Amino acid sequence: MKVHVVFYSTYGHIHRMAEAVAEGAREVPGAEVSLFQVPELMPEEALERSGAKAAREAFAHVPVIQPAQLVEADAIIFGTPTRFGNMCAQMRNFLDQTGQIWFQGGLIGKVGSVFASTASQHGGQETTITSFHTTLLHHGMIIVGLPYSQPGLVNMAEISGGTPYGATTLAGPDGKRMPSENELTLARYQGKHVAEIASKLVAGR
């Protein structure tokens, strides 16, 4: 049973969450988990000016996925930063290249899930994930979220991301806040939860 964790990260927040998601998925017996990033679209000079180039070096070793590789997986967990309440352009561009896969029904019946990050508490975490779901539904995927059985979703003792639609993190207005332990715990659980469901679906075929 194969699980692909596919992400785009600017300053490392989503990469850290992706690692936690993958950790959780690997807890499921028989899960073969692969971590991928989608291609960058910004020119080198723009990345340099924003400080993202140096940050992205930390996960430069993660392979860049090709759209055709999505079909290999039984479950795909996508991670994206938020851009005005929606997924980032890099992720949108990648998904827009899956038309042939859609035409062939290559993702029908596969499990899909999403996690995200924003700068602020109310920066569009939920709209980013739920609008992402639209694309997954067009592909015929089975959407899995993050159940309220996880106490971290109702953690009122600290500022934290986390929604029933998927794990989230807050980067802060300056991008310096990295995922908290509560947010990483939710991400790990999401990975495990998705892998468990995918495993049951594969076993029932």
ChimeraX commands (.cxc) that place a marker at each C-alpha (Angstrom):
marker #1 position 0.00,0.00,0.00 radius 0.5
marker #1 position 1.62,3.23,-1.20 radius 0.5
marker #1 position 1.19,6.67,0.34 radius 0.5
marker #1 position 2.56,9.78,-1.37 radius 0.5
marker #1 position 3.01,12.97,0.65 radius 0.5
marker #1 position 3.17,15.78,-1.92 radius 0.5
marker #1 position 3.94,19.32,-0.80 radius 0.5
marker #1 position 5.13,22.79,-1.69 radius 0.5
marker #1 position 6.99,24.76,0.95 radius 0.5
marker #1 position 8.40,28.28,0.80 radius 0.5
marker #1 position 10.21,28.68,4.12 radius 0.5
marker #1 position 10.04,25.15,5.53 radius 0.5
marker #1 position 6.79,25.15,7.52 radius 0.5
marker #1 position 4.92,22.82,5.19 radius 0.5
marker #1 position 8.01,20.66,4.73 radius 0.5
marker #1 position 8.16,20.10,8.50 radius 0.5
marker #1 position 4.45,19.26,8.55 radius 0.5
marker #1 position 4.95,16.91,5.58 radius 0.5
marker #1 position 7.66,15.07,7.48 radius 0.5
marker #1 position 5.29,14.64,10.42 radius 0.5
marker #1 position 2.50,13.41,8.13 radius 0.5
marker #1 position 4.91,10.88,6.63 radius 0.5
marker #1 position 6.01,9.78,10.12 radius 0.5
marker #1 position 2.41,9.04,11.03 radius 0.5
marker #1 position 1.72,7.17,7.81 radius 0.5
marker #1 position 4.79,4.97,8.35 radius 0.5
marker #1 position 3.29,3.73,11.63 radius 0.5
marker #1 position 0.73,1.73,9.64 radius 0.5
marker #1 position 1.95,-1.81,8.83 radius 0.5
marker #1 position 2.56,-2.31,5.14 radius 0.5
marker #1 position 2.61,1.39,4.31 radius 0.5
marker #1 position 5.24,2.43,1.78 radius 0.5
marker #1 position 5.52,6.19,2.24 radius 0.5
marker #1 position 7.25,8.58,-0.19 radius 0.5
marker #1 position 7.82,12.31,0.25 radius 0.5
marker #1 position 7.76,14.57,-2.82 radius 0.5
marker #1 position 7.70,18.29,-3.58 radius 0.5
marker #1 position 6.10,19.98,-6.55 radius 0.5
marker #1 position 8.22,22.12,-8.92 radius 0.5
marker #1 position 9.12,25.69,-8.07 radius 0.5
marker #1 position 7.81,28.42,-10.37 radius 0.5
marker #1 position 9.51,31.49,-8.94 radius 0.5
marker #1 position 12.80,32.62,-10.55 radius 0.5
marker #1 position 15.99,32.24,-8.55 radius 0.5
marker #1 position 16.39,35.98,-8.06 radius 0.5
marker #1 position 12.90,36.29,-6.59 radius 0.5
marker #1 position 13.59,33.45,-4.16 radius 0.5
marker #1 position 16.86,35.11,-3.21 radius 0.5
marker #1 position 15.21,38.47,-2.51 radius 0.5
marker #1 position 12.53,36.91,-0.32 radius 0.5
marker #1 position 14.94,34.76,1.66 radius 0.5
marker #1 position 13.21,31.60,0.48 radius 0.5
marker #1 position 16.19,30.28,-1.46 radius 0.5
marker #1 position 18.24,29.65,1.66 radius 0.5
marker #1 position 15.24,28.17,3.50 radius 0.5
marker #1 position 14.47,25.80,0.63 radius 0.5
marker #1 position 17.99,24.36,0.70 radius 0.5
marker #1 position 16.98,22.41,3.81 radius 0.5
marker #1 position 14.68,20.21,1.74 radius 0.5
marker #1 position 16.38,20.41,-1.65 radius 0.5
marker #1 position 17.04,16.66,-1.35 radius 0.5
marker #1 position 13.31,15.86,-1.56 radius 0.5
marker #1 position 12.57,14.64,-5.10 radius 0.5
marker #1 position 10.33,16.66,-7.40 radius 0.5
marker #1 position 7.26,14.68,-8.39 radius 0.5
marker #1 position 5.92,14.22,-11.91 radius 0.5
marker #1 position 2.11,14.16,-12.35 radius 0.5
marker #1 position 2.17,10.57,-13.64 radius 0.5
marker #1 position 3.61,9.40,-10.31 radius 0.5
marker #1 position 0.34,10.20,-8.55 radius 0.5
marker #1 position -1.27,7.15,-10.11 radius 0.5
marker #1 position 1.20,4.85,-8.32 radius 0.5
marker #1 position -0.19,5.74,-4.89 radius 0.5
marker #1 position -3.18,4.36,-3.01 radius 0.5
marker #1 position -3.36,7.54,-0.93 radius 0.5
marker #1 position -2.06,11.05,-1.59 radius 0.5
marker #1 position -1.70,13.65,1.15 radius 0.5
marker #1 position -1.11,17.16,-0.20 radius 0.5
marker #1 position 0.45,20.04,1.71 radius 0.5
marker #1 position 0.32,23.69,0.66 radius 0.5
marker #1 position 0.87,27.15,2.09 radius 0.5
marker #1 position -2.06,29.52,1.73 radius 0.5
marker #1 position -2.24,32.30,-0.83 radius 0.5
marker #1 position -5.22,34.59,-0.21 radius 0.5
marker #1 position -7.31,31.72,1.16 radius 0.5
marker #1 position -6.38,29.29,-1.59 radius 0.5
marker #1 position -3.58,26.88,-2.49 radius 0.5
marker #1 position -0.30,28.31,-3.73 radius 0.5
marker #1 position 0.38,28.79,-7.46 radius 0.5
marker #1 position 3.00,26.04,-7.50 radius 0.5
marker #1 position 0.50,23.44,-6.30 radius 0.5
marker #1 position -2.23,24.75,-8.60 radius 0.5
marker #1 position 0.14,24.57,-11.57 radius 0.5
marker #1 position 1.03,20.98,-10.69 radius 0.5
marker #1 position -2.59,19.91,-10.38 radius 0.5
marker #1 position -3.46,21.65,-13.64 radius 0.5
marker #1 position -1.12,19.20,-15.36 radius 0.5
marker #1 position -3.21,16.18,-14.29 radius 0.5
marker #1 position -5.82,16.51,-17.03 radius 0.5
marker #1 position -4.78,13.30,-18.77 radius 0.5
marker #1 position -4.88,11.42,-15.46 radius 0.5
marker #1 position -8.39,12.77,-14.89 radius 0.5
marker #1 position -9.45,11.75,-18.41 radius 0.5
marker #1 position -8.23,8.20,-17.76 radius 0.5
marker #1 position -9.74,8.05,-14.26 radius 0.5
marker #1 position -6.32,7.39,-12.78 radius 0.5
marker #1 position -7.13,8.69,-9.28 radius 0.5
marker #1 position -10.67,7.36,-8.91 radius 0.5
marker #1 position -11.12,5.56,-5.61 radius 0.5
marker #1 position -7.80,6.69,-4.15 radius 0.5
marker #1 position -7.69,8.44,-0.79 radius 0.5
marker #1 position -6.93,12.17,-0.81 radius 0.5
marker #1 position -6.20,14.49,2.11 radius 0.5
marker #1 position -4.80,18.01,2.59 radius 0.5
marker #1 position -2.84,19.99,5.18 radius 0.5
marker #1 position -1.88,23.67,5.06 radius 0.5
marker #1 position -0.20,26.67,6.66 radius 0.5
marker #1 position -1.04,30.35,7.00 radius 0.5
marker #1 position 0.66,33.38,8.48 radius 0.5
marker #1 position -2.21,34.15,10.87 radius 0.5
marker #1 position -4.97,32.35,12.77 radius 0.5
marker #1 position -7.62,33.52,10.36 radius 0.5
marker #1 position -5.59,33.56,7.16 radius 0.5
marker #1 position -7.66,31.05,5.22 radius 0.5
marker #1 position -6.62,27.66,6.56 radius 0.5
marker #1 position -10.06,26.13,6.15 radius 0.5
marker #1 position -10.87,27.73,2.78 radius 0.5
marker #1 position -7.52,26.58,1.42 radius 0.5
marker #1 position -8.18,22.97,2.35 radius 0.5
marker #1 position -11.85,22.84,1.37 radius 0.5
marker #1 position -11.22,24.55,-1.98 radius 0.5
marker #1 position -8.40,22.04,-2.58 radius 0.5
marker #1 position -10.96,19.27,-2.01 radius 0.5
marker #1 position -12.83,20.39,-5.12 radius 0.5
marker #1 position -9.97,19.26,-7.35 radius 0.5
marker #1 position -9.72,15.93,-5.52 radius 0.5
marker #1 position -13.44,15.34,-5.94 radius 0.5
marker #1 position -13.19,16.01,-9.67 radius 0.5
marker #1 position -10.56,13.27,-9.75 radius 0.5
marker #1 position -12.96,10.89,-7.98 radius 0.5
marker #1 position -10.85,10.66,-4.84 radius 0.5
marker #1 position -12.12,9.70,-1.40 radius 0.5
marker #1 position -11.49,12.66,0.92 radius 0.5
marker #1 position -10.28,12.07,4.46 radius 0.5
marker #1 position -10.00,14.81,7.06 radius 0.5
marker #1 position -8.95,14.99,10.70 radius 0.5
marker #1 position -11.53,13.65,13.20 radius 0.5
marker #1 position -12.35,15.37,16.48 radius 0.5
marker #1 position -11.20,12.27,18.34 radius 0.5
marker #1 position -7.90,14.13,18.35 radius 0.5
marker #1 position -7.93,16.39,21.44 radius 0.5
marker #1 position -5.45,18.76,19.80 radius 0.5
marker #1 position -8.25,20.06,17.58 radius 0.5
marker #1 position -9.95,21.61,20.61 radius 0.5
marker #1 position -6.77,22.72,22.36 radius 0.5
marker #1 position -7.62,26.06,23.98 radius 0.5
marker #1 position -4.46,26.30,26.07 radius 0.5
marker #1 position -2.36,27.75,23.26 radius 0.5
marker #1 position -2.54,29.34,19.84 radius 0.5
marker #1 position -2.52,26.45,17.40 radius 0.5
marker #1 position -3.55,25.39,13.95 radius 0.5
marker #1 position -5.69,22.33,13.34 radius 0.5
marker #1 position -9.06,21.88,11.62 radius 0.5
marker #1 position -11.41,18.96,10.99 radius 0.5
marker #1 position -10.50,19.34,7.31 radius 0.5
marker #1 position -6.81,18.71,7.91 radius 0.5
marker #1 position -3.78,19.64,9.99 radius 0.5
marker #1 position -2.56,23.23,9.78 radius 0.5
marker #1 position 0.19,25.41,11.19 radius 0.5
marker #1 position 0.71,29.12,11.77 radius 0.5
marker #1 position 3.89,30.68,10.41 radius 0.5
marker #1 position 3.44,34.09,12.03 radius 0.5
marker #1 position 3.54,37.45,10.23 radius 0.5
marker #1 position 7.34,37.26,9.88 radius 0.5
marker #1 position 7.43,33.55,9.03 radius 0.5
marker #1 position 9.61,32.74,12.04 radius 0.5
marker #1 position 7.14,30.56,13.96 radius 0.5
marker #1 position 7.67,26.88,13.10 radius 0.5
marker #1 position 5.05,24.15,13.70 radius 0.5
marker #1 position 4.27,23.55,17.36 radius 0.5
marker #1 position 4.23,20.09,18.93 radius 0.5
marker #1 position 0.42,20.15,18.94 radius 0.5
marker #1 position 0.36,20.92,15.22 radius 0.5
marker #1 position 2.92,18.20,14.48 radius 0.5
marker #1 position 0.92,15.71,16.54 radius 0.5
marker #1 position -2.15,16.48,14.45 radius 0.5
marker #1 position -0.10,16.09,11.26 radius 0.5
marker #1 position 1.21,12.71,12.40 radius 0.5
marker #1 position -2.28,11.56,13.21 radius 0.5
marker #1 position -3.57,12.71,9.83 radius 0.5
marker #1 position -0.87,10.66,8.09 radius 0.5
marker #1 position -1.67,7.60,10.17 radius 0.5
marker #1 position -5.43,8.00,9.77 radius 0.5
marker #1 position -5.19,8.32,5.98 radius 0.5
marker #1 position -2.85,5.34,5.71 radius 0.5
marker #1 position -5.13,3.18,7.87 radius 0.5
marker #1 position -8.15,3.97,5.71 radius 0.5
marker #1 position -6.20,3.39,2.51 radius 0.5
marker #1 position -4.94,0.06,3.85 radius 0.5
marker #1 position -8.50,-1.11,4.52 radius 0.5
marker #1 position -9.63,-0.04,1.03 radius 0.5
marker #1 position -6.72,-1.84,-0.61 radius 0.5
marker #1 position -7.36,-5.00,1.42 radius 0.5
marker #1 position -11.02,-4.98,0.39 radius 0.5
marker #1 position -10.36,-4.87,-3.35 radius 0.5
marker link #1:1,2 radius 0.2
marker link #1:2,3 radius 0.2
marker link #1:3,4 radius 0.2
marker link #1:4,5 radius 0.2
marker link #1:5,6 radius 0.2
marker link #1:6,7 radius 0.2
marker link #1:7,8 radius 0.2
marker link #1:8,9 radius 0.2
marker link #1:9,10 radius 0.2
marker link #1:10,11 radius 0.2
marker link #1:11,12 radius 0.2
marker link #1:12,13 radius 0.2
marker link #1:13,14 radius 0.2
marker link #1:14,15 radius 0.2
marker link #1:15,16 radius 0.2
marker link #1:16,17 radius 0.2
marker link #1:17,18 radius 0.2
marker link #1:18,19 radius 0.2
marker link #1:19,20 radius 0.2
marker link #1:20,21 radius 0.2
marker link #1:21,22 radius 0.2
marker link #1:22,23 radius 0.2
marker link #1:23,24 radius 0.2
marker link #1:24,25 radius 0.2
marker link #1:25,26 radius 0.2
marker link #1:26,27 radius 0.2
marker link #1:27,28 radius 0.2
marker link #1:28,29 radius 0.2
marker link #1:29,30 radius 0.2
marker link #1:30,31 radius 0.2
marker link #1:31,32 radius 0.2
marker link #1:32,33 radius 0.2
marker link #1:33,34 radius 0.2
marker link #1:34,35 radius 0.2
marker link #1:35,36 radius 0.2
marker link #1:36,37 radius 0.2
marker link #1:37,38 radius 0.2
marker link #1:38,39 radius 0.2
marker link #1:39,40 radius 0.2
marker link #1:40,41 radius 0.2
marker link #1:41,42 radius 0.2
marker link #1:42,43 radius 0.2
marker link #1:43,44 radius 0.2
marker link #1:44,45 radius 0.2
marker link #1:45,46 radius 0.2
marker link #1:46,47 radius 0.2
marker link #1:47,48 radius 0.2
marker link #1:48,49 radius 0.2
marker link #1:49,50 radius 0.2
marker link #1:50,51 radius 0.2
marker link #1:51,52 radius 0.2
marker link #1:52,53 radius 0.2
marker link #1:53,54 radius 0.2
marker link #1:54,55 radius 0.2
marker link #1:55,56 radius 0.2
marker link #1:56,57 radius 0.2
marker link #1:57,58 radius 0.2
marker link #1:58,59 radius 0.2
marker link #1:59,60 radius 0.2
marker link #1:60,61 radius 0.2
marker link #1:61,62 radius 0.2
marker link #1:62,63 radius 0.2
marker link #1:63,64 radius 0.2
marker link #1:64,65 radius 0.2
marker link #1:65,66 radius 0.2
marker link #1:66,67 radius 0.2
marker link #1:67,68 radius 0.2
marker link #1:68,69 radius 0.2
marker link #1:69,70 radius 0.2
marker link #1:70,71 radius 0.2
marker link #1:71,72 radius 0.2
marker link #1:72,73 radius 0.2
marker link #1:73,74 radius 0.2
marker link #1:74,75 radius 0.2
marker link #1:75,76 radius 0.2
marker link #1:76,77 radius 0.2
marker link #1:77,78 radius 0.2
marker link #1:78,79 radius 0.2
marker link #1:79,80 radius 0.2
marker link #1:80,81 radius 0.2
marker link #1:81,82 radius 0.2
marker link #1:82,83 radius 0.2
marker link #1:83,84 radius 0.2
marker link #1:84,85 radius 0.2
marker link #1:85,86 radius 0.2
marker link #1:86,87 radius 0.2
marker link #1:87,88 radius 0.2
marker link #1:88,89 radius 0.2
marker link #1:89,90 radius 0.2
marker link #1:90,91 radius 0.2
marker link #1:91,92 radius 0.2
marker link #1:92,93 radius 0.2
marker link #1:93,94 radius 0.2
marker link #1:94,95 radius 0.2
marker link #1:95,96 radius 0.2
marker link #1:96,97 radius 0.2
marker link #1:97,98 radius 0.2
marker link #1:98,99 radius 0.2
marker link #1:99,100 radius 0.2
marker link #1:100,101 radius 0.2
marker link #1:101,102 radius 0.2
marker link #1:102,103 radius 0.2
marker link #1:103,104 radius 0.2
marker link #1:104,105 radius 0.2
marker link #1:105,106 radius 0.2
marker link #1:106,107 radius 0.2
marker link #1:107,108 radius 0.2
marker link #1:108,109 radius 0.2
marker link #1:109,110 radius 0.2
marker link #1:110,111 radius 0.2
marker link #1:111,112 radius 0.2
marker link #1:112,113 radius 0.2
marker link #1:113,114 radius 0.2
marker link #1:114,115 radius 0.2
marker link #1:115,116 radius 0.2
marker link #1:116,117 radius 0.2
marker link #1:117,118 radius 0.2
marker link #1:118,119 radius 0.2
marker link #1:119,120 radius 0.2
marker link #1:120,121 radius 0.2
marker link #1:121,122 radius 0.2
marker link #1:122,123 radius 0.2
marker link #1:123,124 radius 0.2
marker link #1:124,125 radius 0.2
marker link #1:125,126 radius 0.2
marker link #1:126,127 radius 0.2
marker link #1:127,128 radius 0.2
marker link #1:128,129 radius 0.2
marker link #1:129,130 radius 0.2
marker link #1:130,131 radius 0.2
marker link #1:131,132 radius 0.2
marker link #1:132,133 radius 0.2
marker link #1:133,134 radius 0.2
marker link #1:134,135 radius 0.2
marker link #1:135,136 radius 0.2
marker link #1:136,137 radius 0.2
marker link #1:137,138 radius 0.2
marker link #1:138,139 radius 0.2
marker link #1:139,140 radius 0.2
marker link #1:140,141 radius 0.2
marker link #1:141,142 radius 0.2
marker link #1:142,143 radius 0.2
marker link #1:143,144 radius 0.2
marker link #1:144,145 radius 0.2
marker link #1:145,146 radius 0.2
marker link #1:146,147 radius 0.2
marker link #1:147,148 radius 0.2
marker link #1:148,149 radius 0.2
marker link #1:149,150 radius 0.2
marker link #1:150,151 radius 0.2
marker link #1:151,152 radius 0.2
marker link #1:152,153 radius 0.2
marker link #1:153,154 radius 0.2
marker link #1:154,155 radius 0.2
marker link #1:155,156 radius 0.2
marker link #1:156,157 radius 0.2
marker link #1:157,158 radius 0.2
marker link #1:158,159 radius 0.2
marker link #1:159,160 radius 0.2
marker link #1:160,161 radius 0.2
marker link #1:161,162 radius 0.2
marker link #1:162,163 radius 0.2
marker link #1:163,164 radius 0.2
marker link #1:164,165 radius 0.2
marker link #1:165,166 radius 0.2
marker link #1:166,167 radius 0.2
marker link #1:167,168 radius 0.2
marker link #1:168,169 radius 0.2
marker link #1:169,170 radius 0.2
marker link #1:170,171 radius 0.2
marker link #1:171,172 radius 0.2
marker link #1:172,173 radius 0.2
marker link #1:173,174 radius 0.2
marker link #1:174,175 radius 0.2
marker link #1:175,176 radius 0.2
marker link #1:176,177 radius 0.2
marker link #1:177,178 radius 0.2
marker link #1:178,179 radius 0.2
marker link #1:179,180 radius 0.2
marker link #1:180,181 radius 0.2
marker link #1:181,182 radius 0.2
marker link #1:182,183 radius 0.2
marker link #1:183,184 radius 0.2
marker link #1:184,185 radius 0.2
marker link #1:185,186 radius 0.2
marker link #1:186,187 radius 0.2
marker link #1:187,188 radius 0.2
marker link #1:188,189 radius 0.2
marker link #1:189,190 radius 0.2
marker link #1:190,191 radius 0.2
marker link #1:191,192 radius 0.2
marker link #1:192,193 radius 0.2
marker link #1:193,194 radius 0.2
marker link #1:194,195 radius 0.2
marker link #1:195,196 radius 0.2
marker link #1:196,197 radius 0.2
marker link #1:197,198 radius 0.2
marker link #1:198,199 radius 0.2
marker link #1:199,200 radius 0.2
marker link #1:200,201 radius 0.2
marker link #1:201,202 radius 0.2
marker link #1:202,203 radius 0.2
marker link #1:203,204 radius 0.2
marker link #1:204,205 radius 0.2
view
